[in-house]
């Protein structure tokens, strides 16, 4: 979904239509009488229950797939043509990454959109759900071929210092979603926040385990280095007090195996992921996470 925003200062929440960019319209869902007056679709309640069971099962058995399962369920429950989860990435060039996609927008999996070109930015700045449409003019502006958004809902979520949105869109119908669909996606947004928090905790655990393993390996190698180093010190001491001349070759041959062992151990030490030390130091120094 290649969307754009006009910046934080454009438009007021009470406006019925906000032009974010050529071809893009975005307006708050809360208090939107036009949206709320739409007739409700006849959704299968048993499908909703099955979707929730699927999410619970994947969360328990394959947590690494939970965001993908989340957008699959969102698309199915709302009868959407595409759905996705966008994650805010803060850097010198802030952007939104599509962490999971389903439906016709699958080819854009992991796409990164500049912050000022994403309707997600307006959604997060306002801190509430949005209704939006994206026309051909905007995709022409970006030079990106993509299905138009004829009806879409954008719901914010946040966990700790991470933020993002979950969205469902239609590519043909102008009134594809209703207030019950909004409630469904709102619930899934809460689930998205839980899922992202769980994934983040798992990544921290893996990182800490890797750091501990690297430290243990470094300690073991340091002890292993001590033996050939001590042996080399003794050999060189003997050479220094008189075992030169004809015996120089014998000294060199005696030192060679220990030199090779020492060289191999140093190479193993250098191969350790030293970046872990910097990361651990950064985690300890931040005090926020």
N, C-alpha and C positions, 0 to 999 in steps of 0.2 A: 504494500500500500504506500505509494509514493505521494505523500500528502504535504501540504505546506501550511505555515502559519504566518500571520502578519505581525507577530511579536506580541509581547505582553501588554502593550498599551493599546492595541487595536480592539475596539468594540467593548460593550458593557454586557454583563451577564443577562440583564433584563431584555436585551434586544432579541427579537424573534429570529433574525437571520444575521449571521456575522460572516462577511466575506473574508476568509483568511488569505486567499490568493486567487488569481484567475482560475475559475473552474471549481473552486472549493467553497463549500458552505458548511459552517459548523455552529451549532446552537445548543445551549444546555438542555438536558432532558427533563430535569426537575422543573415542575410547573409549566411544562410545555403542553398547553391545552390541545394543540393539534395532534401531537403524538398520543396523548392519553385518551383521546376520543376515538382512536382507531378501534375497529372491532377486533376482538380477540380471535386468534386462530385456534383451530381445534387440534391441539397438540395431544399426543398420547402420553398420559400420566405414567403408564407403566414403563415407557421409554425413559422418562426422567429418573425413575427409581433404578432402572438398570444402569443408566449412566452414572449415577452416584455410586453404585456398587462397583462398577468398573474402575472408577477413580480410586476408591478405597483399596481395591485389590492391587492396582498398579502401584499405589503409594506404598503398600506394605511389601510387595514382591519385587518391583522394578522401579525404585524411586527415581532413577536417572531418566526414565521415560515419562514422568508425570506431567510435564508441561505439554508434551506432544499429545498425550491422552486427553489432557484438559481441553485443548483446542479442538480435537476430534469430537469430543462430547458436546462442546459448545455449539459447533456447527450443526451437529445432528439434532440436538434438542430445540434449536431455534430455526431449523430449516434454512440455515444460511448457505451461501455459495462459497464463502471463505471465512476463516477465523484465524486469530493469531494472538500471541503474547509478545509485546514489545518491552524491552528492558532499557532503561536510561543508562548510558555510559558516559561518565564524566572524565574528560581529558582536556588537552589543549583545544581539541575540536569536538565538543560535546555532540553526541549522536544517540539515536535509538536503534537498538539491534533487535531484529525479529528472531527471538529465541526459539519460537515454535510457530509453525503455520500449518494450515489444513485447507483443503479445497483447491480452488483455482489459483490461489496465491502461493501454493507450495514452492514453485520455482524461486521465490524470493526468500526462502529460508536463510537465516543468518545475514540478510541484507542489513546494511547500516545506513540510516538516513540522517543527514545533518539536522541538528536540533531545530533550527529555524525553518526547516522544510517539513516538519512532522506535525500533524494535528495533535499528536500525543502531547506535544509541548503545551498547547493551549489547554488540553484536558488536565494536565498536572498543575499548570499555573492557576487554573480555576478551582482545582481540587474537587471536581464533581463530574458525573457522567455527561457525555455529550452525544448529540445526534449529528451526523455529518453525511455529506454527499461529495463525490469527486467526479468532475466532468472531464471531457476530452481535452479541454483547453489546458488544464494543468499538466496532464501527461505529455502533451505536445511541448509544453514549456520545458519539461525535464528531458524530453527526448527519450522517454521510456515507454515501450509498448506494454500496456496492461489493461485488464478489464476495468471498466468504469465502476464506481461505487454509486449505485442508485439509492441505497438505503443502508445506513450503518449506525452501530452503537459502539461507543468508546468508553470503557469503564476504568478509572484509575485504581491502582493498588500500591501499597507501600509496606515495606518491612525493614526495620532499622533504617539504614541510610540508603537503601535501594528502593527505586521507584520504577513504575512502568504502567502499562495498560493492557487490558484484554479487550479484543474487539471482534465483532461479527459483522459481516457485510453481505449485501446482495448485489448482484451484477445485472439484474434485470427488473425486478419488481421495485416500485416506488414506495410501497407500504408492506414490506416483507416482515416487519417485526412489530410487536405490540408491547403493552406494559407488562404482561406476564413474561415475555421473553426478556425484557429488561431485568425483572426480578431474578430470573434464572442466571443471567450473565453476572449480575451483581453478586450473587452467591458464589459463582465460579471465580470472581475476582478475589474474594476472600480466600478461596482455596488456592488460587495462584500465589498469593502472598505467603501462605503456609508452606506451599511447595518450594518456593524460592528460598525461604528461610531454611527449610530442611536441607536443600541442596548446598546452601552456603555453609551450614554447620558440618555437613559431610566433607566438603572440600577442606575446611579448617582441620578436621580430624586427620584427613589423609596427609595434609601438609605437615602437621605436627608429628605424625608417625614417620614421614620421610625425613624430617629434620632430626628426629631422635635416632633413626637408623644411620644417617650420615655421620652424626656425632660419635656413635658407637663404633662405626667402621674406622673413623679417623683415629680414635683412641687405640683401637687394636693395631692399626698400621704403625702408629707411633711406637708402640711397644715392640713390634717386629723389627722396626728400623734400628732400635737400640742395640740388638745383638750383633748384626754385621758391622755396625758403626764401632762398637767396642773392639771387635776383632781387628778391624782395620787400624784402629788407633794403636793397638799392641804391635801389629806388624810394622807399621811405620815408625814406631818408637825403636824397635829392634834395628831397623834399617838405619835410623839416625845415629845410633851409638856404635856402628861399626860394620853392619852387614851390607856394605856397598861393594863395589868392584865385582869380582867373580860371582858373588852371591846376589847381585842385584836382580838377575833374572829370576832366581828362586823367590825373592821377595815379591816381585811383580806377579809371578804365577800364583803365589799364596794369596795375594790381595784380590786377584781377578774375580773369583767366585763371589766374594763378599761385595765387591764393587757392583757386580751385576745384580745381586739381590737388592742392594740399596737403591740402585737405579730403578728397578722394577717397582719397588715399594713407593718411591717418590712419585713415579708416574701414576700409580693408583691413587695416591693422595691428591695429586693435581686434577685427577679425573672426577673427584667428588663434586657434587653440585654446589659450588660455593655461593651461588645466588641464594640458597636457602638461608645462609647465615644473615644476609642482608634483609631477607624477607622477615625472618624471625625478629631481627632487631627492629624492623619497621613496625611489626605487630605489637612488640613490647612498648614501643615509644608512642604509639598513637593514642592509646588509652581510651579510644572512642568505641571500638568494636568489641 
